């Protein structure tokens, strides 16, 4: 499936725009905490975003009793706790194991799996990706080799609607009508058809072949796109995906709720667990789908400060941590973004505020990039063809060639989101 070749020269060449793979993968986990300016950070992997209400409450208690009293969701549907004491890893691990959230200490950082959060609720998909998620998680944890994957390596399980297929995962399964799936590697515009019943095994095999290719090349690589991986000669063109994240509000079979910048208090999180019918699905778009939740609970969730209006400027708006939580950030981007989002009107392209050039947590595909420079902000739009590139396109010369005040930035963002 993969051509076992070393990473491309651009993967390490200075100035190429490619990430530096020569350093160790420092992606945080639930046991390996990351030291931030506001305390230690733990990232709890939640394969497929699937949580029982009991597991959600365990996370809320951990945030209240060990951390800063809040929880964050990530662009991979995982959950983060911040403000932890540096020595809290042992206690957190004990709580997570008891709740079934840490099935393998050696594999806890590699359980990065996103899945279509509306699968099985609206009749739009072709497969039970929740079952795929559980099977893949079990196979990952049972594979000694899989523990060698980077904490950044991502699997996407799409039920055929095209939502998580647009996230540029390393290995993507897209359910096909009538059974089976298309297996996409990296950002390729082609895919290989795999038979029904063997979809997940093929996905894991692709990841293990990637690891073998990395070892053969002798150069660190975190993602499949870091290798010139080629599909089989029989690969077929990948259909252009039209799928999108579920809008907030009532949805077939339950409720979809957004979290402002993915961050909520432990009390808001408990409210979500209480409104659920026993299951929560954390989405890669800083939201939660509650299957079976009564539509009557929507007003209560809105009153608690959760996003329930699909026409709000907050829809599809994200930001990195920024100051004061991150020492690398050049601005309190969340505070400045909140001012920009207080203006009426919404919709259009996703927009992401970044405190530095790393652009942590930015979306895939087309998005508006709002970058703090230390003297203001610069606003550009990024676009991708089949999600294979992120080349910038100019909006207004005045917006991209000079630093903007917060007020000017807000105007530029509103304009950029309307560009198609």
DRENDO-1510 file (C-alpha; in Angstrom, 1 decimal, always signed):
<recs>
REC; n; res; u; v; w
REC; 1; UNK; +0.0; +0.0; +0.0 .
REC; 2; UNK; +2.7; +2.5; +0.9 .
REC; 3; UNK; +5.9; +3.0; -0.9 .
REC; 4; UNK; +8.6; +2.6; +1.8 .
REC; 5; UNK; +10.6; +5.7; +1.1 .
REC; 6; UNK; +12.4; +8.3; +3.3 .
REC; 7; UNK; +10.8; +11.6; +4.0 .
REC; 8; UNK; +10.9; +14.2; +1.3 .
REC; 9; UNK; +13.7; +16.8; +1.6 .
REC; 10; UNK; +11.2; +19.6; +2.3 .
REC; 11; UNK; +10.3; +17.8; +5.6 .
REC; 12; UNK; +13.5; +19.1; +7.1 .
REC; 13; UNK; +14.7; +21.9; +4.9 .
REC; 14; UNK; +14.8; +25.3; +6.7 .
REC; 15; UNK; +12.5; +27.8; +5.2 .
REC; 16; UNK; +10.4; +25.2; +3.4 .
REC; 17; UNK; +7.3; +25.9; +5.5 .
REC; 18; UNK; +7.3; +22.2; +6.6 .
REC; 19; UNK; +7.4; +21.3; +10.3 .
REC; 20; UNK; +10.6; +20.3; +11.9 .
REC; 21; UNK; +10.4; +16.6; +12.5 .
REC; 22; UNK; +13.9; +16.4; +14.0 .
REC; 23; UNK; +12.7; +17.1; +17.5 .
REC; 24; UNK; +10.8; +14.7; +19.7 .
REC; 25; UNK; +7.1; +14.6; +19.5 .
REC; 26; UNK; +6.0; +16.5; +22.6 .
REC; 27; UNK; +2.3; +16.1; +22.2 .
REC; 28; UNK; +0.8; +16.0; +25.7 .
REC; 29; UNK; -1.2; +13.1; +27.1 .
REC; 30; UNK; -3.2; +12.1; +30.2 .
REC; 31; UNK; +0.0; +10.7; +31.8 .
REC; 32; UNK; +2.7; +12.9; +30.2 .
REC; 33; UNK; +1.6; +16.4; +31.2 .
REC; 34; UNK; +2.6; +19.5; +29.4 .
REC; 35; UNK; +3.9; +22.5; +31.5 .
REC; 36; UNK; +2.1; +25.7; +30.5 .
REC; 37; UNK; +2.1; +29.2; +32.0 .
REC; 38; UNK; -1.2; +28.4; +33.8 .
REC; 39; UNK; +0.0; +25.1; +35.2 .
REC; 40; UNK; +0.2; +21.5; +33.8 .
REC; 41; UNK; -2.1; +20.5; +31.0 .
REC; 42; UNK; -3.4; +17.0; +30.4 .
REC; 43; UNK; -5.0; +15.8; +27.1 .
REC; 44; UNK; -7.4; +12.9; +27.5 .
REC; 45; UNK; -7.9; +10.9; +24.3 .
REC; 46; UNK; -11.6; +10.3; +23.5 .
REC; 47; UNK; -11.7; +8.0; +20.5 .
REC; 48; UNK; -14.5; +9.0; +18.2 .
REC; 49; UNK; -15.5; +11.6; +20.8 .
REC; 50; UNK; -17.6; +8.9; +22.5 .
REC; 51; UNK; -18.2; +9.4; +26.2 .
REC; 52; UNK; -20.8; +8.0; +28.5 .
REC; 53; UNK; -22.5; +10.4; +30.9 .
REC; 54; UNK; -20.6; +8.8; +33.8 .
REC; 55; UNK; -17.3; +9.3; +32.1 .
REC; 56; UNK; -18.1; +12.9; +31.3 .
REC; 57; UNK; -18.9; +13.5; +35.0 .
REC; 58; UNK; -15.5; +11.9; +36.0 .
REC; 59; UNK; -13.8; +14.5; +33.7 .
REC; 60; UNK; -15.8; +17.3; +35.3 .
REC; 61; UNK; -14.8; +16.2; +38.8 .
REC; 62; UNK; -11.2; +16.0; +37.8 .
REC; 63; UNK; -11.3; +19.5; +36.4 .
REC; 64; UNK; -12.9; +20.8; +39.6 .
REC; 65; UNK; -10.8; +18.9; +42.1 .
REC; 66; UNK; -7.4; +18.8; +40.3 .
REC; 67; UNK; -7.4; +21.6; +37.7 .
REC; 68; UNK; -8.7; +25.1; +37.1 .
REC; 69; UNK; -12.4; +24.1; +37.1 .
REC; 70; UNK; -12.8; +24.1; +33.3 .
REC; 71; UNK; -12.5; +21.7; +30.4 .
REC; 72; UNK; -11.4; +22.2; +26.8 .
REC; 73; UNK; -12.2; +20.2; +23.7 .
REC; 74; UNK; -9.7; +20.0; +20.8 .
REC; 75; UNK; -9.8; +19.9; +17.1 .
REC; 76; UNK; -9.6; +16.1; +17.3 .
REC; 77; UNK; -12.5; +15.7; +19.7 .
REC; 78; UNK; -10.3; +15.1; +22.7 .
REC; 79; UNK; -10.6; +16.7; +26.1 .
REC; 80; UNK; -8.0; +18.8; +28.0 .
REC; 81; UNK; -7.7; +19.8; +31.6 .
REC; 82; UNK; -5.6; +22.8; +32.5 .
REC; 83; UNK; -4.2; +24.4; +35.6 .
REC; 84; UNK; -3.1; +21.0; +37.1 .
REC; 85; UNK; -0.4; +20.6; +39.7 .
REC; 86; UNK; +2.7; +19.2; +38.1 .
REC; 87; UNK; +2.5; +16.1; +40.3 .
REC; 88; UNK; -1.2; +15.3; +39.6 .
REC; 89; UNK; -0.5; +12.7; +36.8 .
REC; 90; UNK; -0.8; +9.7; +39.1 .
REC; 91; UNK; -4.1; +10.8; +40.6 .
REC; 92; UNK; -5.5; +11.7; +37.2 .
REC; 93; UNK; -4.4; +8.4; +35.8 .
REC; 94; UNK; -6.2; +6.5; +38.6 .
REC; 95; UNK; -9.4; +8.3; +38.0 .
REC; 96; UNK; -9.3; +7.8; +34.2 .
REC; 97; UNK; -8.5; +4.1; +34.5 .
REC; 98; UNK; -11.5; +3.5; +36.9 .
REC; 99; UNK; -13.8; +5.2; +34.3 .
REC; 100; UNK; -12.5; +3.2; +31.4 .
REC; 101; UNK; -10.8; +6.3; +29.8 .
REC; 102; UNK; -7.3; +4.9; +30.0 .
REC; 103; UNK; -7.3; +1.3; +28.6 .
REC; 104; UNK; -3.6; +1.2; +27.9 .
REC; 105; UNK; -0.9; +3.4; +29.5 .
REC; 106; UNK; +1.5; +2.7; +26.7 .
REC; 107; UNK; -1.0; +3.7; +24.0 .
REC; 108; UNK; -2.8; +6.6; +25.6 .
REC; 109; UNK; -1.4; +9.3; +23.3 .
REC; 110; UNK; -2.0; +7.4; +20.0 .
REC; 111; UNK; -5.7; +6.9; +20.4 .
REC; 112; UNK; -6.5; +9.8; +18.1 .
REC; 113; UNK; -9.7; +8.9; +16.3 .
REC; 114; UNK; -12.4; +11.2; +15.0 .
REC; 115; UNK; -15.7; +9.9; +13.7 .
REC; 116; UNK; -18.8; +11.4; +12.1 .
REC; 117; UNK; -20.7; +12.7; +15.2 .
REC; 118; UNK; -24.2; +12.5; +13.6 .
REC; 119; UNK; -23.8; +8.9; +12.4 .
REC; 120; UNK; -26.8; +6.8; +13.1 .
REC; 121; UNK; -29.0; +9.8; +14.0 .
REC; 122; UNK; -30.2; +11.2; +10.7 .
REC; 123; UNK; -30.0; +8.3; +8.3 .
REC; 124; UNK; -27.4; +10.1; +6.1 .
REC; 125; UNK; -24.5; +7.7; +6.5 .
REC; 126; UNK; -23.6; +4.2; +5.2 .
REC; 127; UNK; -21.9; +2.6; +8.3 .
REC; 128; UNK; -21.9; +2.3; +12.0 .
REC; 129; UNK; -18.7; +4.3; +12.6 .
REC; 130; UNK; -19.1; +4.1; +16.4 .
REC; 131; UNK; -18.5; +0.3; +16.0 .
REC; 132; UNK; -15.5; +1.1; +13.8 .
REC; 133; UNK; -14.2; +3.4; +16.5 .
REC; 134; UNK; -14.4; +0.8; +19.2 .
REC; 135; UNK; -12.8; -1.9; +17.0 .
REC; 136; UNK; -10.0; +0.4; +15.9 .
REC; 137; UNK; -9.3; +1.5; +19.5 .
REC; 138; UNK; -9.1; -2.1; +20.6 .
REC; 139; UNK; -6.8; -3.1; +17.8 .
REC; 140; UNK; -4.5; -0.1; +18.4 .
REC; 141; UNK; -4.2; -0.9; +22.1 .
REC; 142; UNK; -3.5; -4.5; +21.3 .
REC; 143; UNK; -0.7; -3.7; +18.8 .
REC; 144; UNK; +2.7; -3.3; +20.4 .
REC; 145; UNK; +4.0; -1.6; +17.2 .
REC; 146; UNK; +1.1; +0.9; +17.2 .
REC; 147; UNK; +2.5; +2.4; +20.5 .
REC; 148; UNK; +5.2; +3.9; +18.3 .
REC; 149; UNK; +2.9; +6.2; +16.4 .
REC; 150; UNK; +3.2; +10.0; +17.1 .
REC; 151; UNK; +0.7; +11.6; +19.4 .
REC; 152; UNK; -0.2; +13.7; +16.4 .
REC; 153; UNK; -1.1; +10.8; +14.1 .
REC; 154; UNK; -4.9; +10.9; +13.3 .
REC; 155; UNK; -7.5; +8.4; +12.1 .
REC; 156; UNK; -10.8; +9.6; +10.6 .
REC; 157; UNK; -13.8; +7.4; +10.3 .
REC; 158; UNK; -16.4; +9.0; +8.0 .
REC; 159; UNK; -19.8; +7.4; +7.6 .
REC; 160; UNK; -20.0; +8.6; +4.0 .
REC; 161; UNK; -21.4; +12.2; +4.6 .
REC; 162; UNK; -17.9; +13.7; +4.2 .
REC; 163; UNK; -17.6; +15.6; +7.4 .
REC; 164; UNK; -14.5; +14.2; +9.1 .
REC; 165; UNK; -13.1; +13.1; +5.7 .
REC; 166; UNK; -12.3; +16.9; +5.3 .
REC; 167; UNK; -10.0; +17.0; +8.3 .
REC; 168; UNK; -6.8; +15.9; +6.5 .
REC; 169; UNK; -6.3; +12.9; +8.8 .
REC; 170; UNK; -3.4; +10.5; +8.2 .
REC; 171; UNK; -5.6; +7.5; +7.6 .
REC; 172; UNK; -9.3; +8.1; +6.6 .
REC; 173; UNK; -12.0; +5.5; +6.1 .
REC; 174; UNK; -15.0; +6.7; +4.1 .
REC; 175; UNK; -18.0; +4.3; +4.2 .
REC; 176; UNK; -19.3; +3.3; +0.8 .
REC; 177; UNK; -23.0; +2.6; -0.1 .
REC; 178; UNK; -23.7; -1.1; +0.2 .
REC; 179; UNK; -20.7; -1.8; +2.5 .
REC; 180; UNK; -17.0; -1.5; +2.5 .
REC; 181; UNK; -15.1; +1.8; +2.4 .
REC; 182; UNK; -12.6; +4.0; +0.6 .
REC; 183; UNK; -9.2; +4.1; +2.4 .
REC; 184; UNK; -7.5; +7.5; +1.9 .
REC; 185; UNK; -3.9; +8.0; +3.0 .
REC; 186; UNK; -2.8; +11.5; +4.0 .
REC; 187; UNK; -4.0; +14.3; +1.8 .
REC; 188; UNK; -4.2; +12.1; -1.4 .
REC; 189; UNK; -6.9; +12.9; -3.9 .
REC; 190; UNK; -7.3; +9.1; -4.5 .
REC; 191; UNK; -8.3; +6.3; -2.3 .
REC; 192; UNK; -8.2; +2.5; -2.2 .
REC; 193; UNK; -11.4; +0.4; -1.9 .
REC; 194; UNK; -11.4; -2.0; +1.0 .
REC; 195; UNK; -14.0; -4.8; +1.6 .
REC; 196; UNK; -16.8; -4.8; +4.1 .
REC; 197; UNK; -15.8; -6.3; +7.5 .
REC; 198; UNK; -12.1; -5.5; +6.9 .
REC; 199; UNK; -12.2; -1.7; +6.9 .
REC; 200; UNK; -10.6; -1.2; +10.3 .
REC; 201; UNK; -7.9; -3.8; +9.8 .
REC; 202; UNK; -6.9; -2.1; +6.6 .
REC; 203; UNK; -6.7; +1.3; +8.4 .
REC; 204; UNK; -4.4; -0.1; +11.1 .
REC; 205; UNK; -2.3; -1.9; +8.5 .
REC; 206; UNK; -1.7; +1.4; +6.7 .
REC; 207; UNK; -0.6; +3.1; +10.0 .
REC; 208; UNK; +1.8; +0.2; +10.7 .
REC; 209; UNK; +3.3; +0.3; +7.2 .
REC; 210; UNK; +3.9; +4.1; +7.8 .
REC; 211; UNK; +5.8; +3.2; +10.9 .
REC; 212; UNK; +7.9; +0.7; +9.0 .
REC; 213; UNK; +8.6; +3.2; +6.3 .
REC; 214; UNK; +9.7; +5.8; +9.0 .
REC; 215; UNK; +12.1; +3.2; +10.5 .
REC; 216; UNK; +13.5; +2.3; +7.1 .
REC; 217; UNK; +14.1; +5.9; +6.2 .
REC; 218; UNK; +15.8; +6.6; +9.6 .
REC; 219; UNK; +14.3; +10.1; +9.8 .
REC; 220; UNK; +11.5; +11.2; +12.2 .
REC; 221; UNK; +8.1; +11.7; +10.6 .
REC; 222; UNK; +4.8; +12.3; +12.5 .
REC; 223; UNK; +2.3; +12.2; +9.6 .
REC; 224; UNK; +1.8; +10.2; +6.4 .
REC; 225; UNK; +2.1; +13.5; +4.4 .
REC; 226; UNK; +5.8; +13.5; +5.6 .
REC; 227; UNK; +6.4; +10.5; +3.4 .
REC; 228; UNK; +5.9; +10.2; -0.4 .
REC; 229; UNK; +3.3; +7.5; +0.3 .
REC; 230; UNK; +1.7; +6.2; -2.9 .
REC; 231; UNK; -1.6; +4.4; -3.2 .
REC; 232; UNK; -1.9; +1.1; -5.1 .
REC; 233; UNK; -2.1; +1.4; -8.9 .
REC; 234; UNK; -5.7; +0.5; -8.7 .
REC; 235; UNK; -6.6; +3.5; -6.6 .
REC; 236; UNK; -9.7; +5.5; -7.6 .
REC; 237; UNK; -10.3; +9.2; -7.5 .
REC; 238; UNK; -11.7; +10.5; -4.2 .
REC; 239; UNK; -15.2; +12.2; -4.5 .
REC; 240; UNK; -15.0; +15.8; -3.6 .
REC; 241; UNK; -16.5; +16.1; -0.1 .
REC; 242; UNK; -19.4; +18.4; +0.6 .
REC; 243; UNK; -19.9; +17.3; +4.2 .
REC; 244; UNK; -19.8; +19.8; +7.0 .
REC; 245; UNK; -19.9; +19.9; +10.8 .
REC; 246; UNK; -23.4; +19.6; +12.4 .
REC; 247; UNK; -24.9; +23.0; +13.1 .
REC; 248; UNK; -25.7; +23.8; +16.7 .
REC; 249; UNK; -29.3; +23.5; +17.8 .
REC; 250; UNK; -31.9; +20.7; +17.4 .
REC; 251; UNK; -30.7; +17.9; +15.1 .
REC; 252; UNK; -32.3; +14.7; +14.1 .
REC; 253; UNK; -32.1; +12.3; +17.0 .
REC; 254; UNK; -30.9; +14.8; +19.6 .
REC; 255; UNK; -29.1; +18.1; +20.2 .
REC; 256; UNK; -25.9; +19.7; +18.9 .
REC; 257; UNK; -24.3; +22.2; +21.3 .
REC; 258; UNK; -21.3; +24.5; +20.7 .
REC; 259; UNK; -18.6; +25.5; +23.2 .
REC; 260; UNK; -17.1; +28.9; +22.9 .
REC; 261; UNK; -13.5; +28.3; +21.8 .
REC; 262; UNK; -14.0; +24.8; +23.0 .
REC; 263; UNK; -13.8; +25.8; +26.7 .
REC; 264; UNK; -16.6; +25.3; +29.3 .
REC; 265; UNK; -16.8; +25.3; +33.1 .
REC; 266; UNK; -17.2; +22.0; +34.9 .
REC; 267; UNK; -20.7; +23.1; +35.8 .
REC; 268; UNK; -21.6; +23.6; +32.1 .
REC; 269; UNK; -20.0; +20.2; +31.3 .
REC; 270; UNK; -22.1; +18.6; +34.0 .
REC; 271; UNK; -25.2; +20.2; +32.5 .
REC; 272; UNK; -24.4; +18.6; +29.1 .
REC; 273; UNK; -24.0; +15.2; +30.8 .
REC; 274; UNK; -27.3; +15.7; +32.6 .
REC; 275; UNK; -29.1; +16.7; +29.3 .
REC; 276; UNK; -27.8; +13.6; +27.5 .
REC; 277; UNK; -29.6; +10.3; +27.2 .
REC; 278; UNK; -26.5; +8.5; +28.5 .
REC; 279; UNK; -24.0; +9.4; +25.7 .
REC; 280; UNK; -22.0; +12.4; +24.6 .
REC; 281; UNK; -20.2; +12.8; +21.3 .
REC; 282; UNK; -17.4; +15.4; +21.4 .
REC; 283; UNK; -16.9; +16.8; +17.9 .
REC; 284; UNK; -13.7; +18.0; +16.2 .
REC; 285; UNK; -15.4; +21.4; +15.8 .
REC; 286; UNK; -15.5; +22.3; +19.5 .
REC; 287; UNK; -19.0; +21.1; +20.1 .
REC; 288; UNK; -20.9; +18.2; +21.6 .
REC; 289; UNK; -23.7; +16.1; +20.0 .
REC; 290; UNK; -26.2; +14.6; +22.5 .
REC; 291; UNK; -28.0; +11.7; +21.0 .
REC; 292; UNK; -31.5; +11.3; +22.4 .
REC; 293; UNK; -31.5; +14.6; +24.2 .
REC; 294; UNK; -34.9; +16.3; +24.4 .
REC; 295; UNK; -35.2; +19.5; +22.4 .
REC; 296; UNK; -36.8; +21.1; +25.4 .
REC; 297; UNK; -33.4; +21.2; +27.1 .
REC; 298; UNK; -32.1; +23.6; +24.5 .
REC; 299; UNK; -33.2; +26.8; +26.3 .
REC; 300; UNK; -31.6; +25.6; +29.6 .
REC; 301; UNK; -28.3; +25.0; +27.7 .
REC; 302; UNK; -28.5; +28.4; +26.0 .
REC; 303; UNK; -29.1; +30.1; +29.3 .
REC; 304; UNK; -26.0; +28.5; +30.7 .
REC; 305; UNK; -23.9; +30.2; +28.1 .
REC; 306; UNK; -23.5; +27.3; +25.6 .
REC; 307; UNK; -23.9; +27.9; +21.9 .
REC; 308; UNK; -27.2; +26.9; +20.4 .
REC; 309; UNK; -27.8; +29.5; +17.7 .
REC; 310; UNK; -26.6; +28.3; +14.2 .
REC; 311; UNK; -26.7; +31.9; +13.0 .
REC; 312; UNK; -24.3; +33.3; +15.6 .
REC; 313; UNK; -20.9; +34.8; +14.7 .
REC; 314; UNK; -19.5; +32.3; +17.1 .
REC; 315; UNK; -20.4; +29.4; +14.7 .
REC; 316; UNK; -17.2; +27.9; +13.2 .
REC; 317; UNK; -15.0; +30.4; +15.2 .
REC; 318; UNK; -11.9; +29.0; +17.0 .
REC; 319; UNK; -8.8; +30.3; +18.8 .
REC; 320; UNK; -5.7; +28.9; +20.3 .
REC; 321; UNK; -5.1; +29.3; +24.1 .
REC; 322; UNK; -3.2; +32.6; +23.8 .
REC; 323; UNK; -2.1; +34.7; +26.7 .
REC; 324; UNK; -2.0; +34.2; +29.7 .
REC; 325; UNK; -2.0; +30.4; +29.3 .
REC; 326; UNK; +0.7; +30.2; +26.6 .
REC; 327; UNK; +4.1; +31.9; +26.9 .
REC; 328; UNK; +4.6; +31.7; +23.2 .
REC; 329; UNK; +1.5; +33.8; +22.4 .
REC; 330; UNK; +1.8; +37.4; +21.5 .
REC; 331; UNK; -1.7; +38.4; +22.5 .
REC; 332; UNK; -4.8; +37.5; +24.5 .
REC; 333; UNK; -6.4; +36.2; +21.3 .
REC; 334; UNK; -9.5; +34.8; +22.9 .
REC; 335; UNK; -10.4; +38.2; +24.5 .
REC; 336; UNK; -9.8; +40.0; +21.2 .
REC; 337; UNK; -11.7; +37.4; +19.2 .
REC; 338; UNK; -14.7; +37.7; +21.6 .
REC; 339; UNK; -14.8; +41.4; +20.9 .
REC; 340; UNK; -14.8; +40.7; +17.1 .
REC; 341; UNK; -17.5; +38.1; +17.5 .
REC; 342; UNK; -19.7; +40.4; +19.5 .
REC; 343; UNK; -20.6; +42.1; +16.2 .
REC; 344; UNK; -23.9; +41.0; +14.6 .
REC; 345; UNK; -23.9; +38.6; +11.6 .
REC; 346; UNK; -22.3; +35.2; +11.2 .
REC; 347; UNK; -21.8; +32.4; +8.7 .
REC; 348; UNK; -19.2; +32.1; +6.0 .
REC; 349; UNK; -15.7; +30.6; +6.2 .
REC; 350; UNK; -14.4; +29.2; +9.5 .
REC; 351; UNK; -12.1; +31.7; +11.3 .
REC; 352; UNK; -9.2; +30.9; +13.7 .
REC; 353; UNK; -7.3; +33.3; +15.9 .
REC; 354; UNK; -3.6; +32.4; +16.6 .
REC; 355; UNK; -1.3; +33.9; +19.1 .
REC; 356; UNK; +1.9; +32.9; +17.2 .
REC; 357; UNK; +3.1; +31.4; +13.9 .
REC; 358; UNK; +2.4; +27.8; +15.1 .
REC; 359; UNK; -1.3; +28.4; +14.6 .
REC; 360; UNK; -2.2; +25.6; +17.1 .
REC; 361; UNK; -5.7; +24.0; +16.4 .
REC; 362; UNK; -6.4; +25.7; +13.1 .
REC; 363; UNK; -9.1; +24.1; +10.9 .
REC; 364; UNK; -8.4; +22.1; +7.7 .
REC; 365; UNK; -9.6; +23.2; +4.2 .
REC; 366; UNK; -10.6; +26.8; +3.7 .
REC; 367; UNK; -10.4; +29.2; +6.7 .
REC; 368; UNK; -9.7; +32.7; +7.7 .
REC; 369; UNK; -6.3; +33.1; +9.5 .
REC; 370; UNK; -6.1; +35.8; +12.2 .
REC; 371; UNK; -2.5; +36.0; +13.4 .
REC; 372; UNK; -1.2; +38.0; +16.3 .
REC; 373; UNK; +2.1; +39.7; +15.4 .
REC; 374; UNK; +2.9; +41.6; +18.6 .
REC; 375; UNK; +1.9; +44.9; +17.1 .
REC; 376; UNK; -1.6; +43.9; +16.0 .
REC; 377; UNK; -3.1; +41.3; +13.8 .
REC; 378; UNK; -2.8; +40.1; +10.2 .
REC; 379; UNK; -5.8; +38.6; +8.4 .
REC; 380; UNK; -5.5; +36.2; +5.4 .
REC; 381; UNK; -7.6; +33.4; +3.9 .
REC; 382; UNK; -6.2; +29.9; +3.4 .
REC; 383; UNK; -7.6; +27.6; +0.8 .
REC; 384; UNK; -7.1; +24.0; -0.2 .
REC; 385; UNK; -7.8; +22.0; -3.3 .
REC; 386; UNK; -9.1; +18.7; -2.1 .
REC; 387; UNK; -7.7; +19.8; +1.3 .
REC; 388; UNK; -4.2; +19.2; +0.0 .
REC; 389; UNK; -2.7; +22.6; +0.4 .
REC; 390; UNK; -3.0; +25.7; +2.6 .
REC; 391; UNK; -1.8; +28.5; +0.2 .
REC; 392; UNK; -2.9; +32.0; +1.2 .
REC; 393; UNK; -4.9; +34.2; -1.0 .
REC; 394; UNK; -5.0; +37.9; -0.6 .
REC; 395; UNK; -8.1; +39.6; +0.7 .
REC; 396; UNK; -7.2; +43.3; +0.8 .
REC; 397; UNK; -3.6; +44.5; +0.5 .
REC; 398; UNK; -4.2; +46.7; +3.5 .
REC; 399; UNK; -5.3; +43.8; +5.5 .
REC; 400; UNK; -2.4; +41.5; +4.8 .
REC; 401; UNK; +0.6; +43.9; +4.5 .
REC; 402; UNK; +0.3; +45.7; +7.8 .
REC; 403; UNK; -0.7; +45.1; +11.4 .
REC; 404; UNK; -4.3; +45.8; +12.3 .
REC; 405; UNK; -5.8; +47.1; +15.5 .
REC; 406; UNK; -8.4; +45.0; +17.2 .
REC; 407; UNK; -11.1; +47.1; +15.6 .
REC; 408; UNK; -9.6; +46.9; +12.1 .
REC; 409; UNK; -9.1; +43.1; +12.6 .
REC; 410; UNK; -12.8; +42.7; +13.4 .
REC; 411; UNK; -13.8; +44.4; +10.2 .
REC; 412; UNK; -11.3; +42.4; +8.2 .
REC; 413; UNK; -12.6; +39.1; +9.7 .
REC; 414; UNK; -16.2; +40.0; +8.8 .
REC; 415; UNK; -15.1; +40.7; +5.2 .
REC; 416; UNK; -12.9; +37.6; +4.9 .
REC; 417; UNK; -15.6; +35.2; +6.1 .
REC; 418; UNK; -17.8; +36.3; +3.2 .
REC; 419; UNK; -15.3; +35.4; +0.6 .
REC; 420; UNK; -15.9; +32.2; -1.3 .
</recs>
